[in-house]
Amino acid sequence: MKAGTTWLYEQLKQHPEVWLPPVKQINYFDEKEEGLSDHWYSKIFSRKEKYRRLRWRFKNRLYLSYKSGNWKHLRWDVRYFLGKRNDAWYRKLFLPEGNRISGDVTPDYSALSEETVNSIAKAYPHVKILLILRNPAERLWSHLRMVLGDVELQENTSNIDVWKRAIERASAFGNYHDIIERWSKAFGKDRFHIYYYDDLALQPDVLLNRICADLNIAPMPKDIDLTRVFNKGDERMPPGKLRAMISEHCRAVLDQLVPLELPGKNIIQQWRSDNEPANTSSHE
């Protein structure tokens, strides 16, 4: 959801009570919903984007593991790519040494169906869900910069339909109301925790230690640099018409959050203010 998950993954990897897989995004449950074939031929030869991405991940991981001489990671990489994808395979990806906790940092899970979310809650009764919310306008603009080319982001009449389609495709990941309703209903308030990207930007140490407390682990070691930036985006602003479309779309998203009585009301109110028509020039 473009909301600091890489930062969270990289920071928690350094915690002595946490073990995270070498790959940040496992993408098991979302690809299972999409019907990703487990046949070896598809994994090796299919030209579909999902398989191409999987092969790119595997080649990249093999190179990194070989170069570093990390044979444990190499064995994990082979199991991840070549193993038969099922619940037993998924569980075996999380076998930390000692009593460390583990987890899967896959933002695409936010858009899973209610049926899949309920099945996860039933199959993994001790799992906790962490959701970081970002100003939806900033999140959407960040996403559009990632999926659209420079030409498509230029303001001209021919790009308006392109923008509309891209915003529509991204709506499942930005529908905060439905995401919160699905996951909180399935996991309950003790297992479902909401945080805000704004807190990450302003007080990363406070936010991370809150997360540690919710995970029942010790605070982060004090010698870790929490200010390091991962996947820093550029500082471009959206063109005027696109900015107005983003603002209009996100006002509806934010209006739906009001009845939920979420923590961080002041942050949500600030987001609503930033997305008023007169303030559509909100920045990242």
C-alpha positions in Angstrom: 0.0 0.0 0.0 3.0 2.3 -0.4 2.9 3.0 3.4 6.4 2.2 4.8 6.2 -1.6 4.8 9.8 -1.8 3.4 11.0 0.4 6.3 9.1 -1.8 8.8 10.6 -5.0 7.3 14.1 -3.8 7.3 13.9 -2.5 10.8 12.3 -5.6 12.3 14.9 -7.8 10.6 17.4 -6.2 13.0 15.4 -7.0 16.2 17.0 -9.9 18.1 13.6 -11.5 18.8 12.4 -11.4 15.2 13.3 -13.6 12.2 11.9 -12.5 8.8 12.2 -14.4 5.5 14.8 -13.2 3.0 12.0 -12.1 0.7 9.8 -9.4 2.1 6.6 -10.1 0.1 5.7 -13.8 0.0 2.5 -13.1 -2.0 1.0 -16.5 -1.2 -2.6 -15.7 -0.4 -3.2 -13.1 -3.1 -1.6 -15.3 -5.8 -3.6 -18.2 -4.5 -6.8 -16.2 -5.0 -5.7 -15.3 -8.5 -5.1 -19.0 -9.4 -1.4 -18.9 -9.9 -0.5 -22.3 -11.3 2.0 -24.4 -9.3 3.1 -26.4 -12.3 6.9 -26.2 -13.0 6.3 -25.4 -16.7 4.4 -22.3 -15.8 7.0 -21.2 -13.3 9.8 -21.5 -15.8 8.2 -20.6 -19.2 4.9 -18.7 -18.7 5.0 -15.1 -20.0 2.3 -13.9 -17.6 3.4 -11.0 -15.4 3.0 -13.0 -12.2 5.3 -15.7 -13.3 7.8 -13.2 -14.8 7.9 -11.4 -11.4 8.4 -14.7 -9.6 11.3 -15.7 -11.9 12.9 -12.3 -11.4 12.6 -12.6 -7.7 14.2 -16.1 -7.8 17.1 -15.1 -10.0 17.8 -12.0 -7.9 17.6 -14.0 -4.7 19.9 -16.8 -6.1 22.5 -14.2 -7.1 22.4 -12.4 -3.7 22.6 -15.6 -1.7 25.4 -17.0 -3.9 27.4 -13.8 -3.8 27.1 -13.5 0.0 27.8 -17.2 0.5 24.6 -17.5 2.6 23.7 -21.1 2.0 20.8 -21.0 4.5 19.2 -18.3 2.4 20.0 -20.2 -0.8 18.2 -23.3 0.5 15.2 -21.1 1.5 15.2 -19.5 -2.0 15.0 -22.9 -3.7 12.2 -24.0 -1.4 10.3 -20.8 -2.0 10.5 -21.0 -5.8 10.4 -24.7 -6.5 8.3 -26.0 -3.6 4.6 -27.0 -4.1 2.6 -24.0 -3.0 0.2 -25.0 -0.3 -0.4 -24.2 3.4 2.3 -26.7 4.5 4.8 -25.1 2.1 3.9 -21.6 3.4 4.3 -22.6 7.1 7.8 -24.0 6.4 8.9 -20.6 5.1 8.7 -19.4 8.7 11.1 -21.5 10.7 13.1 -19.1 12.8 15.8 -20.4 15.2 15.0 -20.4 18.9 12.0 -18.5 20.1 12.0 -15.7 17.7 8.8 -14.6 16.0 8.3 -14.3 12.3 5.9 -12.8 9.8 5.0 -12.0 6.2 5.1 -8.4 5.0 2.9 -8.4 1.9 0.9 -5.2 1.3 -1.3 -6.9 -1.4 -2.9 -9.0 1.4 -4.9 -5.8 2.3 -7.2 -6.4 -0.7 -7.9 -10.1 0.0 -11.5 -11.3 -0.1 -13.5 -11.7 3.1 -13.5 -15.4 2.6 -9.7 -15.6 2.4 -9.3 -13.3 5.4 -11.6 -15.5 7.5 -9.7 -18.6 6.5 -6.4 -17.1 7.5 -7.8 -16.1 10.9 -9.0 -19.6 11.4 -5.8 -21.3 10.2 -3.5 -19.1 12.1 -5.2 -18.3 15.5 -2.1 -16.7 17.0 -1.2 -14.4 14.1 -1.4 -10.6 14.6 -2.2 -8.2 11.7 -0.4 -4.9 11.4 -1.8 -2.2 9.1 -0.1 1.1 8.3 -2.4 3.7 6.9 -1.1 6.6 4.8 -2.9 9.7 3.6 -4.8 8.0 0.7 -3.9 10.9 -1.7 -0.2 10.4 -1.1 -0.5 6.7 -1.3 -2.4 6.8 -4.6 0.0 9.3 -6.1 2.9 7.2 -5.1 1.3 4.2 -6.7 0.5 6.0 -9.9 4.1 7.1 -10.2 5.1 3.5 -9.9 2.7 2.0 -12.5 2.5 4.8 -15.1 5.3 6.1 -17.3 6.5 9.6 -17.5 4.5 10.2 -20.8 1.3 8.9 -19.2 1.8 11.3 -16.2 1.9 14.3 -18.4 -1.1 16.5 -18.4 -2.9 16.2 -21.7 -6.4 15.1 -22.7 -5.4 11.7 -24.0 -4.1 10.7 -20.5 -7.3 11.4 -18.6 -8.8 8.0 -19.4 -5.5 6.4 -18.5 -5.6 8.1 -15.1 -9.2 7.0 -14.5 -8.4 3.4 -15.2 -5.3 3.4 -13.0 -7.1 4.9 -10.1 -9.9 2.4 -10.5 -7.4 -0.5 -10.5 -5.8 0.8 -7.4 -9.0 1.4 -5.5 -9.1 -2.1 -3.9 -5.8 -1.3 -2.0 -7.0 2.2 -1.0 -10.5 1.3 0.2 -9.5 1.7 3.9 -13.0 1.3 5.2 -13.6 -2.2 3.7 -10.0 -3.3 4.5 -10.4 -2.4 8.1 -13.9 -3.9 8.3 -12.8 -7.3 6.8 -9.6 -7.7 8.9 -10.9 -6.3 12.2 -14.0 -8.5 12.0 -11.9 -11.7 11.4 -9.1 -11.0 13.9 -10.6 -8.9 16.6 -9.1 -5.8 18.3 -6.5 -7.8 20.2 -5.0 -9.2 16.9 -5.6 -6.3 14.5 -3.5 -3.2 15.0 -3.6 0.1 13.0 -0.7 2.6 12.7 -0.2 5.8 10.7 2.5 6.6 8.2 2.5 10.2 9.7 3.9 8.8 12.9 6.6 6.9 11.0 7.7 10.1 9.4 7.7 12.2 12.6 8.5 9.7 15.4 9.8 6.4 14.0 11.2 5.3 17.3 7.9 5.8 19.1 6.0 4.0 16.3 8.3 1.1 16.1 8.3 0.5 19.9 4.5 0.6 19.8 4.6 -2.1 17.2 7.1 -4.1 19.4 4.8 -3.8 22.3 1.8 -5.1 20.3 4.0 -8.0 19.2 5.0 -8.7 22.8 8.7 -8.3 22.2 11.3 -6.0 23.7 11.7 -2.4 22.4 14.1 -1.9 19.5 17.8 -1.9 20.3 18.9 1.7 20.7 21.9 1.4 18.3 19.7 0.9 15.2 19.3 3.8 12.8 15.5 4.3 12.5 15.9 7.3 10.2 17.2 5.4 7.2 15.0 5.8 4.2 14.1 2.9 1.9 12.6 3.2 -1.6 12.7 7.0 -1.5 10.4 8.4 -4.1 10.9 11.5 -6.2 9.4 14.9 -5.3 7.2 15.4 -8.3 3.7 16.8 -7.9 0.8 15.4 -9.9 -0.5 17.5 -12.8 -3.4 19.8 -11.9 -6.2 17.7 -13.4 -4.8 14.5 -12.0 -4.3 16.1 -8.6 -8.0 17.1 -8.6 -9.0 13.5 -9.6 -6.9 12.1 -6.8 -8.4 14.5 -4.3 -12.0 13.8 -5.3 -11.4 10.0 -5.1 -9.8 10.2 -1.7 -12.4 12.5 -0.1 -14.9 9.6 -0.5 -12.3 7.2 1.1 -11.8 9.5 4.1 -15.5 10.2 4.6 -16.1 6.4 5.0 -13.6 6.3 7.8 -15.4 8.8 10.1 -18.0 6.3 11.4 -15.4 3.7 12.3 -14.1 5.7 15.4 -10.5 4.8 14.7 -7.6 5.8 16.8 -5.7 8.8 15.4 -8.7 10.9 14.7 -6.6 14.0 14.5 -4.5 12.5 11.7 -7.5 11.5 9.7 -9.0 14.9 10.1 -5.8 16.5 8.8 -6.0 14.2 5.8 -9.5 15.3 5.2 -8.5 18.9 5.4 -5.6 18.3 3.0 -8.0 16.8 0.5 -10.5 19.6 0.5 -10.9 21.2 -3.0 -9.0 24.3 -2.1 -6.1 22.3 -0.8 -5.6 19.8 -3.6 -1.9 20.6 -3.7 -1.1 18.4 -0.7 2.4 17.0 -0.9 4.2 13.9 0.0 
